[in-house]
Amino acid sequence: MGYVGLFIATFLAATVLPFSSEFVLIALVAAGSNPTVCLIIASLGNTIGGMSSYGIGRLGDYERISKWLRLNPDSIQRWEPKIDRYGHWLALLCWMPFIGDPIAVALGVFKTRCIPVLGLMLFGKFIRYFLLIYIQLKTL
């Protein structure tokens, strides 16, 4: 599915669904797709997916979200002291496997400002995909 498939894969990987987009990105770059276009699409798709998790958190409360997402009820609440201390800077970590999605949801639950979260989330995800593409191109 090319670039559309990459966008869908990166979007889904940034939501609470268990999905990995790295293989799709690496396969496209290895197949000769434009690395710059892949970087832009992957960064945007993954950021939009992450912001959807943020939006879920923003719209609900952590007890209901914990039940809906089948999270430990204390998992989002545990983030409150970290968010109080670091605020929107935690969005830089939303690219990380396993903890990135709960961070995005927690940032939404605790009503962290949207624009800084968006910018820092995009930056973190851009750097992640940049490094993946760079390493892939060096091995070709």
N, CA, C and O atoms as CSV, one atom per row, in Angstrom:
chain,resi,resn,atom,element,x,y,z
A,1,MET,N,N,0.815,-1.205,0.000
A,1,MET,CA,C,0.000,0.000,0.000
A,1,MET,C,C,0.857,1.267,0.000
A,1,MET,O,O,0.316,2.373,-0.004
A,2,GLY,N,N,2.154,1.127,0.005
A,2,GLY,CA,C,3.047,2.262,-0.136
A,2,GLY,C,C,2.942,3.277,0.979
A,2,GLY,O,O,2.902,2.932,2.160
A,3,TYR,N,N,2.898,4.541,0.578
A,3,TYR,CA,C,2.877,5.634,1.553
A,3,TYR,C,C,1.595,5.653,2.387
A,3,TYR,O,O,1.627,5.997,3.569
A,4,VAL,N,N,0.476,5.286,1.781
A,4,VAL,CA,C,-0.787,5.226,2.529
A,4,VAL,C,C,-0.680,4.155,3.617
A,4,VAL,O,O,-1.094,4.372,4.756
A,5,GLY,N,N,-0.127,3.014,3.257
A,5,GLY,CA,C,0.080,1.947,4.234
A,5,GLY,C,C,1.015,2.378,5.358
A,5,GLY,O,O,0.811,2.017,6.517
A,6,LEU,N,N,2.041,3.153,5.010
A,6,LEU,CA,C,2.962,3.667,6.026
A,6,LEU,C,C,2.236,4.599,6.982
A,6,LEU,O,O,2.428,4.521,8.196
A,7,PHE,N,N,1.402,5.479,6.441
A,7,PHE,CA,C,0.649,6.392,7.299
A,7,PHE,C,C,-0.266,5.614,8.242
A,7,PHE,O,O,-0.319,5.899,9.438
A,8,ILE,N,N,-0.979,4.638,7.703
A,8,ILE,CA,C,-1.896,3.839,8.528
A,8,ILE,C,C,-1.113,3.079,9.597
A,8,ILE,O,O,-1.522,3.034,10.757
A,9,ALA,N,N,0.005,2.485,9.205
A,9,ALA,CA,C,0.818,1.713,10.159
A,9,ALA,C,C,1.360,2.600,11.278
A,9,ALA,O,O,1.328,2.216,12.447
A,10,THR,N,N,1.857,3.786,10.921
A,10,THR,CA,C,2.416,4.663,11.948
A,10,THR,C,C,1.328,5.248,12.828
A,10,THR,O,O,1.539,5.454,14.023
A,11,PHE,N,N,0.167,5.518,12.251
A,11,PHE,CA,C,-0.954,5.999,13.053
A,11,PHE,C,C,-1.364,4.944,14.074
A,11,PHE,O,O,-1.478,5.234,15.265
A,12,LEU,N,N,-1.586,3.715,13.602
A,12,LEU,CA,C,-2.016,2.641,14.499
A,12,LEU,C,C,-0.977,2.332,15.568
A,12,LEU,O,O,-1.326,2.011,16.704
A,13,ALA,N,N,0.306,2.429,15.205
A,13,ALA,CA,C,1.364,2.141,16.173
A,13,ALA,C,C,1.378,3.145,17.322
A,13,ALA,O,O,1.872,2.834,18.405
A,14,ALA,N,N,0.848,4.331,17.102
A,14,ALA,CA,C,0.857,5.370,18.140
A,14,ALA,C,C,-0.426,5.395,18.948
A,14,ALA,O,O,-0.575,6.217,19.851
A,15,THR,N,N,-1.347,4.511,18.636
A,15,THR,CA,C,-2.576,4.428,19.420
A,15,THR,C,C,-2.404,3.318,20.450
A,15,THR,O,O,-1.335,2.718,20.560
A,16,VAL,N,N,-3.438,3.063,21.180
A,16,VAL,CA,C,-3.360,2.024,22.207
A,16,VAL,C,C,-3.409,0.618,21.618
A,16,VAL,O,O,-3.321,-0.358,22.363
A,17,LEU,N,N,-3.546,0.491,20.303
A,17,LEU,CA,C,-3.520,-0.818,19.658
A,17,LEU,C,C,-2.080,-1.321,19.577
A,17,LEU,O,O,-1.176,-0.545,19.266
A,18,PRO,N,N,-1.855,-2.596,19.849
A,18,PRO,CA,C,-0.489,-3.121,19.757
A,18,PRO,C,C,-0.092,-3.324,18.300
A,18,PRO,O,O,-0.561,-4.258,17.649
A,19,PHE,N,N,0.754,-2.467,17.798
A,19,PHE,CA,C,1.165,-2.533,16.398
A,19,PHE,C,C,2.539,-1.896,16.268
A,19,PHE,O,O,2.835,-0.923,16.961
A,20,SER,N,N,3.373,-2.423,15.398
A,20,SER,CA,C,4.709,-1.880,15.189
A,20,SER,C,C,4.830,-1.362,13.765
A,20,SER,O,O,4.510,-2.071,12.811
A,21,SER,N,N,5.287,-0.143,13.626
A,21,SER,CA,C,5.392,0.474,12.300
A,21,SER,C,C,6.803,0.414,11.733
A,21,SER,O,O,7.004,0.722,10.558
A,22,GLU,N,N,7.768,0.030,12.530
A,22,GLU,CA,C,9.157,0.055,12.084
A,22,GLU,C,C,9.398,-0.831,10.872
A,22,GLU,O,O,10.134,-0.458,9.959
A,23,PHE,N,N,8.772,-2.010,10.865
A,23,PHE,CA,C,8.975,-2.939,9.749
A,23,PHE,C,C,8.442,-2.366,8.442
A,23,PHE,O,O,9.054,-2.543,7.389
A,24,VAL,N,N,7.324,-1.693,8.505
A,24,VAL,CA,C,6.738,-1.088,7.306
A,24,VAL,C,C,7.664,0.012,6.793
A,24,VAL,O,O,7.936,0.088,5.595
A,25,LEU,N,N,8.143,0.855,7.690
A,25,LEU,CA,C,9.049,1.944,7.306
A,25,LEU,C,C,10.330,1.396,6.694
A,25,LEU,O,O,10.749,1.840,5.624
A,26,ILE,N,N,10.949,0.442,7.360
A,26,ILE,CA,C,12.212,-0.116,6.876
A,26,ILE,C,C,12.020,-0.804,5.525
A,26,ILE,O,O,12.865,-0.686,4.638
A,27,ALA,N,N,10.908,-1.521,5.374
A,27,ALA,CA,C,10.637,-2.197,4.101
A,27,ALA,C,C,10.469,-1.196,2.966
A,27,ALA,O,O,10.977,-1.419,1.867
A,28,LEU,N,N,9.765,-0.095,3.216
A,28,LEU,CA,C,9.579,0.911,2.171
A,28,LEU,C,C,10.898,1.558,1.772
A,28,LEU,O,O,11.178,1.740,0.587
A,29,VAL,N,N,11.704,1.902,2.769
A,29,VAL,CA,C,13.004,2.524,2.465
A,29,VAL,C,C,13.900,1.530,1.726
A,29,VAL,O,O,14.573,1.896,0.762
A,30,ALA,N,N,13.908,0.277,2.175
A,30,ALA,CA,C,14.725,-0.750,1.520
A,30,ALA,C,C,14.271,-1.002,0.089
A,30,ALA,O,O,15.080,-1.358,-0.768
A,31,ALA,N,N,12.963,-0.818,-0.175
A,31,ALA,CA,C,12.419,-1.032,-1.518
A,31,ALA,C,C,12.665,0.152,-2.445
A,31,ALA,O,O,12.302,0.105,-3.621
A,32,GLY,N,N,13.279,1.216,-1.923
A,32,GLY,CA,C,13.621,2.345,-2.762
A,32,GLY,C,C,12.687,3.534,-2.682
A,32,GLY,O,O,12.805,4.461,-3.482
A,33,SER,N,N,11.764,3.530,-1.740
A,33,SER,CA,C,10.888,4.695,-1.570
A,33,SER,C,C,11.707,5.881,-1.095
A,33,SER,O,O,12.756,5.710,-0.474
A,34,ASN,N,N,11.233,7.069,-1.384
A,34,ASN,CA,C,11.923,8.293,-1.004
A,34,ASN,C,C,12.013,8.391,0.522
A,34,ASN,O,O,10.983,8.471,1.192
A,35,PRO,N,N,13.227,8.388,1.078
A,35,PRO,CA,C,13.377,8.419,2.536
A,35,PRO,C,C,12.806,9.681,3.184
A,35,PRO,O,O,12.278,9.623,4.295
A,36,THR,N,N,12.907,10.819,2.497
A,36,THR,CA,C,12.378,12.068,3.052
A,36,THR,C,C,10.863,12.018,3.136
A,36,THR,O,O,10.280,12.433,4.138
A,37,VAL,N,N,10.228,11.517,2.097
A,37,VAL,CA,C,8.771,11.382,2.107
A,37,VAL,C,C,8.361,10.391,3.196
A,37,VAL,O,O,7.399,10.632,3.925
A,38,CYS,N,N,9.081,9.286,3.306
A,38,CYS,CA,C,8.787,8.298,4.354
A,38,CYS,C,C,8.923,8.917,5.740
A,38,CYS,O,O,8.098,8.658,6.616
A,39,LEU,N,N,9.949,9.728,5.947
A,39,LEU,CA,C,10.172,10.391,7.236
A,39,LEU,C,C,9.004,11.317,7.576
A,39,LEU,O,O,8.505,11.308,8.701
A,40,ILE,N,N,8.581,12.101,6.616
A,40,ILE,CA,C,7.480,13.044,6.850
A,40,ILE,C,C,6.178,12.299,7.132
A,40,ILE,O,O,5.469,12.625,8.083
A,41,ILE,N,N,5.868,11.311,6.315
A,41,ILE,CA,C,4.619,10.561,6.490
A,41,ILE,C,C,4.619,9.811,7.813
A,41,ILE,O,O,3.626,9.836,8.541
A,42,ALA,N,N,5.723,9.146,8.129
A,42,ALA,CA,C,5.796,8.382,9.378
A,42,ALA,C,C,5.680,9.306,10.590
A,42,ALA,O,O,4.974,8.992,11.548
A,43,SER,N,N,6.365,10.434,10.548
A,43,SER,CA,C,6.323,11.380,11.675
A,43,SER,C,C,4.922,11.942,11.867
A,43,SER,O,O,4.434,12.023,12.995
A,44,LEU,N,N,4.277,12.328,10.780
A,44,LEU,CA,C,2.921,12.881,10.876
A,44,LEU,C,C,1.906,11.823,11.306
A,44,LEU,O,O,1.078,12.084,12.178
A,45,GLY,N,N,1.960,10.638,10.707
A,45,GLY,CA,C,1.027,9.577,11.060
A,45,GLY,C,C,1.150,9.178,12.519
A,45,GLY,O,O,0.146,9.002,13.209
A,46,ASN,N,N,2.391,9.034,12.991
A,46,ASN,CA,C,2.612,8.631,14.375
A,46,ASN,C,C,2.222,9.740,15.342
A,46,ASN,O,O,1.719,9.458,16.429
A,47,THR,N,N,2.444,10.987,14.967
A,47,THR,CA,C,2.056,12.104,15.830
A,47,THR,C,C,0.538,12.225,15.907
A,47,THR,O,O,-0.009,12.443,16.988
A,48,ILE,N,N,-0.141,12.087,14.786
A,48,ILE,CA,C,-1.607,12.158,14.798
A,48,ILE,C,C,-2.175,11.014,15.644
A,48,ILE,O,O,-3.130,11.213,16.396
A,49,GLY,N,N,-1.599,9.833,15.525
A,49,GLY,CA,C,-2.026,8.719,16.367
A,49,GLY,C,C,-1.790,8.996,17.843
A,49,GLY,O,O,-2.643,8.705,18.681
A,50,GLY,N,N,-0.620,9.563,18.162
A,50,GLY,CA,C,-0.326,9.922,19.548
A,50,GLY,C,C,-1.262,10.991,20.079
A,50,GLY,O,O,-1.665,10.948,21.242
A,51,MET,N,N,-1.608,11.948,19.235
A,51,MET,CA,C,-2.531,12.995,19.662
A,51,MET,C,C,-3.951,12.446,19.823
A,51,MET,O,O,-4.743,13.006,20.580
A,52,SER,N,N,-4.280,11.358,19.122
A,52,SER,CA,C,-5.584,10.738,19.360
A,52,SER,C,C,-5.616,10.112,20.756
A,52,SER,O,O,-6.647,10.150,21.428
A,53,SER,N,N,-4.504,9.542,21.190
A,53,SER,CA,C,-4.416,9.025,22.567
A,53,SER,C,C,-4.506,10.175,23.567
A,53,SER,O,O,-5.180,10.062,24.591
A,54,TYR,N,N,-3.834,11.265,23.271
A,54,TYR,CA,C,-3.921,12.463,24.112
A,54,TYR,C,C,-5.375,12.932,24.186
A,54,TYR,O,O,-5.866,13.276,25.261
A,55,GLY,N,N,-6.059,12.943,23.040
A,55,GLY,CA,C,-7.454,13.377,22.995
A,55,GLY,C,C,-8.372,12.476,23.808
A,55,GLY,O,O,-9.289,12.957,24.473
A,56,ILE,N,N,-8.128,11.176,23.756
A,56,ILE,CA,C,-8.907,10.250,24.578
A,56,ILE,C,C,-8.740,10.610,26.055
A,56,ILE,O,O,-9.710,10.641,26.812
A,57,GLY,N,N,-7.514,10.877,26.444
A,57,GLY,CA,C,-7.264,11.267,27.833
A,57,GLY,C,C,-7.919,12.587,28.180
A,57,GLY,O,O,-8.467,12.748,29.270
A,58,ARG,N,N,-7.863,13.516,27.271
A,58,ARG,CA,C,-8.431,14.848,27.515
A,58,ARG,C,C,-9.948,14.796,27.696
A,58,ARG,O,O,-10.513,15.572,28.468
A,59,LEU,N,N,-10.597,13.890,26.991
A,59,LEU,CA,C,-12.057,13.807,27.029
A,59,LEU,C,C,-12.604,13.045,28.240
A,59,LEU,O,O,-13.766,13.220,28.609
A,60,GLY,N,N,-11.789,12.219,28.845
A,60,GLY,CA,C,-12.312,11.354,29.896
A,60,GLY,C,C,-11.607,11.535,31.225
A,60,GLY,O,O,-10.758,12.412,31.384
A,61,ASP,N,N,-11.968,10.702,32.161
A,61,ASP,CA,C,-11.280,10.680,33.440
A,61,ASP,C,C,-10.516,9.363,33.545
A,61,ASP,O,O,-10.834,8.392,32.859
A,62,TYR,N,N,-9.513,9.346,34.407
A,62,TYR,CA,C,-8.597,8.211,34.384
A,62,TYR,C,C,-9.220,6.904,34.835
A,62,TYR,O,O,-8.771,5.849,34.387
A,63,GLU,N,N,-10.232,6.912,35.700
A,63,GLU,CA,C,-10.857,5.647,36.094
A,63,GLU,C,C,-11.562,4.994,34.910
A,63,GLU,O,O,-11.404,3.798,34.664
A,64,ARG,N,N,-12.336,5.784,34.184
A,64,ARG,CA,C,-13.061,5.259,33.032
A,64,ARG,C,C,-12.089,4.838,31.926
A,64,ARG,O,O,-12.278,3.801,31.290
A,65,ILE,N,N,-11.069,5.633,31.704
A,65,ILE,CA,C,-10.091,5.308,30.663
A,65,ILE,C,C,-9.331,4.032,31.022
A,65,ILE,O,O,-9.085,3.194,30.155
A,66,SER,N,N,-8.962,3.881,32.281
A,66,SER,CA,C,-8.250,2.678,32.714
A,66,SER,C,C,-9.069,1.426,32.439
A,66,SER,O,O,-8.530,0.413,31.994
A,67,LYS,N,N,-10.373,1.495,32.703
A,67,LYS,CA,C,-11.246,0.347,32.434
A,67,LYS,C,C,-11.358,0.098,30.932
A,67,LYS,O,O,-11.251,-1.040,30.475
A,68,TRP,N,N,-11.573,1.157,30.179
A,68,TRP,CA,C,-11.767,1.027,28.733
A,68,TRP,C,C,-10.520,0.496,28.041
A,68,TRP,O,O,-10.613,-0.337,27.141
A,69,LEU,N,N,-9.348,0.980,28.462
A,69,LEU,CA,C,-8.097,0.561,27.838
A,69,LEU,C,C,-7.478,-0.656,28.513
A,69,LEU,O,O,-6.406,-1.119,28.125
A,70,ARG,N,N,-8.167,-1.165,29.526
A,70,ARG,CA,C,-7.694,-2.323,30.289
A,70,ARG,C,C,-6.323,-2.083,30.895
A,70,ARG,O,O,-5.438,-2.936,30.834
A,71,LEU,N,N,-6.167,-0.911,31.478
A,71,LEU,CA,C,-4.932,-0.558,32.177
A,71,LEU,C,C,-5.136,-0.745,33.668
A,71,LEU,O,O,-6.260,-0.710,34.168
A,72,ASN,N,N,-4.048,-0.941,34.357
A,72,ASN,CA,C,-4.097,-0.950,35.808
A,72,ASN,C,C,-4.657,0.408,36.243
A,72,ASN,O,O,-4.164,1.435,35.777
A,73,PRO,N,N,-5.658,0.452,37.110
A,73,PRO,CA,C,-6.276,1.729,37.488
A,73,PRO,C,C,-5.279,2.757,38.021
A,73,PRO,O,O,-5.518,3.961,37.924
A,74,ASP,N,N,-4.174,2.293,38.578
A,74,ASP,CA,C,-3.187,3.228,39.112
A,74,ASP,C,C,-2.182,3.698,38.063
A,74,ASP,O,O,-1.412,4.622,38.324
A,75,SER,N,N,-2.174,3.073,36.874
A,75,SER,CA,C,-1.115,3.373,35.906
A,75,SER,C,C,-1.137,4.816,35.426
A,75,SER,O,O,-0.083,5.443,35.321
A,76,ILE,N,N,-2.313,5.356,35.134
A,76,ILE,CA,C,-2.380,6.756,34.695
A,76,ILE,C,C,-2.173,7.680,35.887
A,76,ILE,O,O,-1.479,8.691,35.780
A,77,GLN,N,N,-2.771,7.337,37.016
A,77,GLN,CA,C,-2.634,8.172,38.213
A,77,GLN,C,C,-1.172,8.296,38.647
A,77,GLN,O,O,-0.762,9.326,39.181
A,78,ARG,N,N,-0.389,7.237,38.413
A,78,ARG,CA,C,1.039,7.272,38.764
A,78,ARG,C,C,1.792,8.360,38.009
A,78,ARG,O,O,2.838,8.824,38.461
A,79,TRP,N,N,1.263,8.764,36.864
A,79,TRP,CA,C,1.926,9.776,36.053
A,79,TRP,C,C,1.704,11.192,36.582
A,79,TRP,O,O,2.420,12.112,36.186
A,80,GLU,N,N,0.736,11.383,37.460
A,80,GLU,CA,C,0.402,12.735,37.909
A,80,GLU,C,C,1.599,13.489,38.498
A,80,GLU,O,O,1.818,14.634,38.104
A,81,PRO,N,N,2.390,12.911,39.423
A,81,PRO,CA,C,3.530,13.672,39.942
A,81,PRO,C,C,4.560,14.003,38.864
A,81,PRO,O,O,5.176,15.068,38.892
A,82,LYS,N,N,4.744,13.084,37.915
A,82,LYS,CA,C,5.693,13.330,36.822
A,82,LYS,C,C,5.194,14.460,35.922
A,82,LYS,O,O,5.968,15.316,35.494
A,83,ILE,N,N,3.887,14.449,35.643
A,83,ILE,CA,C,3.324,15.496,34.793
A,83,ILE,C,C,3.334,16.836,35.525
A,83,ILE,O,O,3.590,17.875,34.917
A,84,ASP,N,N,3.060,16.813,36.813
A,84,ASP,CA,C,3.148,18.050,37.597
A,84,ASP,C,C,4.562,18.616,37.549
A,84,ASP,O,O,4.746,19.833,37.516
A,85,ARG,N,N,5.553,17.739,37.545
A,85,ARG,CA,C,6.952,18.186,37.573
A,85,ARG,C,C,7.479,18.578,36.186
A,85,ARG,O,O,8.101,19.627,36.025
A,86,TYR,N,N,7.220,17.717,35.181
A,86,TYR,CA,C,7.820,17.928,33.859
A,86,TYR,C,C,6.859,18.482,32.813
A,86,TYR,O,O,7.300,19.009,31.792
A,87,GLY,N,N,5.568,18.372,33.049
A,87,GLY,CA,C,4.571,18.927,32.143
A,87,GLY,C,C,4.675,18.401,30.725
A,87,GLY,O,O,4.898,17.211,30.500
A,88,HIS,N,N,4.511,19.303,29.776
A,88,HIS,CA,C,4.472,18.913,28.371
A,88,HIS,C,C,5.781,18.326,27.856
A,88,HIS,O,O,5.794,17.710,26.791
A,89,TRP,N,N,6.889,18.501,28.588
A,89,TRP,CA,C,8.180,17.937,28.159
A,89,TRP,C,C,8.138,16.413,28.081
A,89,TRP,O,O,8.923,15.806,27.352
A,90,LEU,N,N,7.228,15.796,28.825
A,90,LEU,CA,C,7.091,14.340,28.757
A,90,LEU,C,C,6.647,13.870,27.377
A,90,LEU,O,O,6.838,12.705,27.028
A,91,ALA,N,N,6.059,14.761,26.593
A,91,ALA,CA,C,5.624,14.379,25.243
A,91,ALA,C,C,6.803,13.959,24.373
A,91,ALA,O,O,6.614,13.256,23.381
A,92,LEU,N,N,8.016,14.377,24.730
A,92,LEU,CA,C,9.197,13.930,23.998
A,92,LEU,C,C,9.383,12.417,24.097
A,92,LEU,O,O,10.048,11.815,23.254
A,93,LEU,N,N,8.796,11.806,25.125
A,93,LEU,CA,C,8.951,10.367,25.346
A,93,LEU,C,C,7.832,9.532,24.739
A,93,LEU,O,O,7.825,8.310,24.885
A,94,CYS,N,N,6.898,10.168,24.069
A,94,CYS,CA,C,5.751,9.437,23.516
A,94,CYS,C,C,6.141,8.483,22.397
A,94,CYS,O,O,5.324,7.650,22.004
A,95,TRP,N,N,7.330,8.570,21.881
A,95,TRP,CA,C,7.781,7.656,20.836
A,95,TRP,C,C,8.171,6.293,21.395
A,95,TRP,O,O,8.307,5.333,20.638
A,96,MET,N,N,8.353,6.197,22.707
A,96,MET,CA,C,8.888,4.979,23.316
A,96,MET,C,C,7.852,3.851,23.331
A,96,MET,O,O,6.677,4.074,23.623
A,97,PRO,N,N,8.312,2.638,23.012
A,97,PRO,CA,C,7.403,1.490,23.082
A,97,PRO,C,C,6.907,1.264,24.512
A,97,PRO,O,O,7.626,1.521,25.478
A,98,PHE,N,N,5.710,0.796,24.627
A,98,PHE,CA,C,5.046,0.421,25.881
A,98,PHE,C,C,4.655,1.602,26.764
A,98,PHE,O,O,3.538,1.612,27.281
A,99,ILE,N,N,5.512,2.588,26.960
A,99,ILE,CA,C,5.138,3.686,27.860
A,99,ILE,C,C,4.683,4.937,27.120
A,99,ILE,O,O,4.109,5.839,27.728
A,100,GLY,N,N,4.931,5.002,25.819
A,100,GLY,CA,C,4.567,6.199,25.064
A,100,GLY,C,C,3.072,6.463,25.029
A,100,GLY,O,O,2.636,7.604,25.179
A,101,ASP,N,N,2.283,5.412,24.832
A,101,ASP,CA,C,0.827,5.582,24.777
A,101,ASP,C,C,0.247,6.007,26.125
A,101,ASP,O,O,-0.554,6.941,26.169
A,102,PRO,N,N,0.627,5.350,27.228
A,102,PRO,CA,C,0.129,5.828,28.522
A,102,PRO,C,C,0.560,7.261,28.845
A,102,PRO,O,O,-0.182,8.000,29.492
A,103,ILE,N,N,1.749,7.653,28.400
A,103,ILE,CA,C,2.183,9.037,28.615
A,103,ILE,C,C,1.244,9.985,27.876
A,103,ILE,O,O,0.795,10.983,28.438
A,104,ALA,N,N,0.949,9.673,26.619
A,104,ALA,CA,C,0.058,10.538,25.830
A,104,ALA,C,C,-1.318,10.628,26.464
A,104,ALA,O,O,-1.886,11.716,26.559
A,105,VAL,N,N,-1.860,9.499,26.901
A,105,VAL,CA,C,-3.170,9.506,27.554
A,105,VAL,C,C,-3.111,10.327,28.840
A,105,VAL,O,O,-3.993,11.144,29.104
A,106,ALA,N,N,-2.065,10.103,29.637
A,106,ALA,CA,C,-1.930,10.830,30.908
A,106,ALA,C,C,-1.790,12.332,30.679
A,106,ALA,O,O,-2.351,13.124,31.436
A,107,LEU,N,N,-1.054,12.731,29.650
A,107,LEU,CA,C,-0.933,14.156,29.346
A,107,LEU,C,C,-2.309,14.752,29.048
A,107,LEU,O,O,-2.593,15.892,29.416
A,108,GLY,N,N,-3.155,13.974,28.380
A,108,GLY,CA,C,-4.515,14.437,28.113
A,108,GLY,C,C,-5.374,14.467,29.361
A,108,GLY,O,O,-6.094,15.436,29.600
A,109,VAL,N,N,-5.303,13.407,30.161
A,109,VAL,CA,C,-6.110,13.331,31.384
A,109,VAL,C,C,-5.833,14.525,32.292
A,109,VAL,O,O,-6.754,15.101,32.871
A,110,PHE,N,N,-4.563,14.892,32.413
A,110,PHE,CA,C,-4.191,15.971,33.321
A,110,PHE,C,C,-4.147,17.333,32.632
A,110,PHE,O,O,-3.578,18.292,33.151
A,111,LYS,N,N,-4.767,17.394,31.440
A,111,LYS,CA,C,-5.015,18.648,30.724
A,111,LYS,C,C,-3.753,19.471,30.460
A,111,LYS,O,O,-3.753,20.694,30.597
A,112,THR,N,N,-2.689,18.781,30.082
A,112,THR,CA,C,-1.471,19.472,29.690
A,112,THR,C,C,-1.749,20.247,28.404
A,112,THR,O,O,-2.508,19.782,27.554
A,113,ARG,N,N,-1.146,21.413,28.257
A,113,ARG,CA,C,-1.428,22.272,27.093
A,113,ARG,C,C,-1.160,21.545,25.775
A,113,ARG,O,O,-0.120,20.913,25.597
A,114,CYS,N,N,-2.111,21.650,24.870
A,114,CYS,CA,C,-2.129,20.873,23.635
A,114,CYS,C,C,-0.992,21.234,22.666
A,114,CYS,O,O,-0.312,20.342,22.158
A,115,ILE,N,N,-0.782,22.507,22.412
A,115,ILE,CA,C,0.200,22.917,21.392
A,115,ILE,C,C,1.628,22.499,21.766
A,115,ILE,O,O,2.332,21.959,20.913
A,116,PRO,N,N,2.086,22.728,23.009
A,116,PRO,CA,C,3.421,22.220,23.349
A,116,PRO,C,C,3.515,20.698,23.285
A,116,PRO,O,O,4.542,20.156,22.876
A,117,VAL,N,N,2.449,20.006,23.687
A,117,VAL,CA,C,2.448,18.542,23.595
A,117,VAL,C,C,2.587,18.123,22.132
A,117,VAL,O,O,3.387,17.244,21.811
A,118,LEU,N,N,1.826,18.738,21.261
A,118,LEU,CA,C,1.885,18.421,19.836
A,118,LEU,C,C,3.286,18.650,19.278
A,118,LEU,O,O,3.833,17.780,18.601
A,119,GLY,N,N,3.864,19.807,19.554
A,119,GLY,CA,C,5.187,20.128,19.021
A,119,GLY,C,C,6.271,19.189,19.531
A,119,GLY,O,O,7.104,18.722,18.754
A,120,LEU,N,N,6.265,18.914,20.819
A,120,LEU,CA,C,7.290,18.041,21.388
A,120,LEU,C,C,7.089,16.587,20.983
A,120,LEU,O,O,8.057,15.852,20.783
A,121,MET,N,N,5.838,16.176,20.863
A,121,MET,CA,C,5.561,14.818,20.407
A,121,MET,C,C,6.046,14.645,18.966
A,121,MET,O,O,6.690,13.647,18.640
A,122,LEU,N,N,5.737,15.613,18.114
A,122,LEU,CA,C,6.192,15.559,16.724
A,122,LEU,C,C,7.713,15.522,16.652
A,122,LEU,O,O,8.277,14.752,15.875
A,123,PHE,N,N,8.374,16.340,17.447
A,123,PHE,CA,C,9.836,16.377,17.438
A,123,PHE,C,C,10.418,15.025,17.845
A,123,PHE,O,O,11.306,14.504,17.171
A,124,GLY,N,N,9.924,14.457,18.940
A,124,GLY,CA,C,10.433,13.167,19.404
A,124,GLY,C,C,10.221,12.059,18.386
A,124,GLY,O,O,11.112,11.240,18.161
A,125,LYS,N,N,9.059,12.030,17.778
A,125,LYS,CA,C,8.757,10.993,16.799
A,125,LYS,C,C,9.558,11.201,15.509
A,125,LYS,O,O,9.984,10.233,14.879
A,126,PHE,N,N,9.761,12.458,15.122
A,126,PHE,CA,C,10.579,12.770,13.950
A,126,PHE,C,C,12.004,12.255,14.144
A,126,PHE,O,O,12.564,11.617,13.252
A,127,ILE,N,N,12.588,12.532,15.310
A,127,ILE,CA,C,13.957,12.089,15.590
A,127,ILE,C,C,14.036,10.566,15.568
A,127,ILE,O,O,14.989,10.001,15.032
A,128,ARG,N,N,13.051,9.910,16.141
A,128,ARG,CA,C,13.024,8.440,16.141
A,128,ARG,C,C,13.043,7.891,14.720
A,128,ARG,O,O,13.866,7.036,14.395
A,129,TYR,N,N,12.141,8.379,13.875
A,129,TYR,CA,C,12.079,7.871,12.512
A,129,TYR,C,C,13.285,8.303,11.684
A,129,TYR,O,O,13.734,7.564,10.808
A,130,PHE,N,N,13.808,9.493,11.958
A,130,PHE,CA,C,15.024,9.936,11.274
A,130,PHE,C,C,16.159,8.951,11.543
A,130,PHE,O,O,16.857,8.531,10.620
A,131,LEU,N,N,16.338,8.588,12.807
A,131,LEU,CA,C,17.410,7.654,13.165
A,131,LEU,C,C,17.184,6.268,12.552
A,131,LEU,O,O,18.132,5.636,12.087
A,132,LEU,N,N,15.944,5.798,12.549
A,132,LEU,CA,C,15.648,4.501,11.924
A,132,LEU,C,C,15.992,4.515,10.435
A,132,LEU,O,O,16.601,3.574,9.925
A,133,ILE,N,N,15.603,5.576,9.748
A,133,ILE,CA,C,15.897,5.678,8.316
A,133,ILE,C,C,17.397,5.819,8.081
A,133,ILE,O,O,17.947,5.188,7.179
A,134,TYR,N,N,18.050,6.635,8.879
A,134,TYR,CA,C,19.496,6.833,8.747
A,134,TYR,C,C,20.239,5.504,8.901
A,134,TYR,O,O,21.118,5.183,8.101
A,135,ILE,N,N,19.884,4.737,9.927
A,135,ILE,CA,C,20.527,3.443,10.153
A,135,ILE,C,C,20.227,2.499,9.002
A,135,ILE,O,O,21.110,1.768,8.554
A,136,GLN,N,N,19.004,2.505,8.524
A,136,GLN,CA,C,18.630,1.636,7.387
A,136,GLN,C,C,19.429,1.993,6.139
A,136,GLN,O,O,19.904,1.106,5.430
A,137,LEU,N,N,19.576,3.288,5.870
A,137,LEU,CA,C,20.324,3.696,4.669
A,137,LEU,C,C,21.808,3.369,4.782
A,137,LEU,O,O,22.461,3.082,3.779
A,138,LYS,N,N,22.334,3.412,5.982
A,138,LYS,CA,C,23.755,3.075,6.180
A,138,LYS,C,C,24.017,1.592,5.988
A,138,LYS,O,O,25.130,1.199,5.639
A,139,THR,N,N,22.992,0.753,6.214
A,139,THR,CA,C,23.172,-0.686,6.064
A,139,THR,C,C,22.890,-1.180,4.646
A,139,THR,O,O,23.182,-2.332,4.327
A,140,LEU,N,N,22.328,-0.325,3.796
A,140,LEU,CA,C,22.038,-0.742,2.404
A,140,LEU,C,C,23.275,-0.703,1.543
A,140,LEU,O,O,23.211,-1.020,0.356
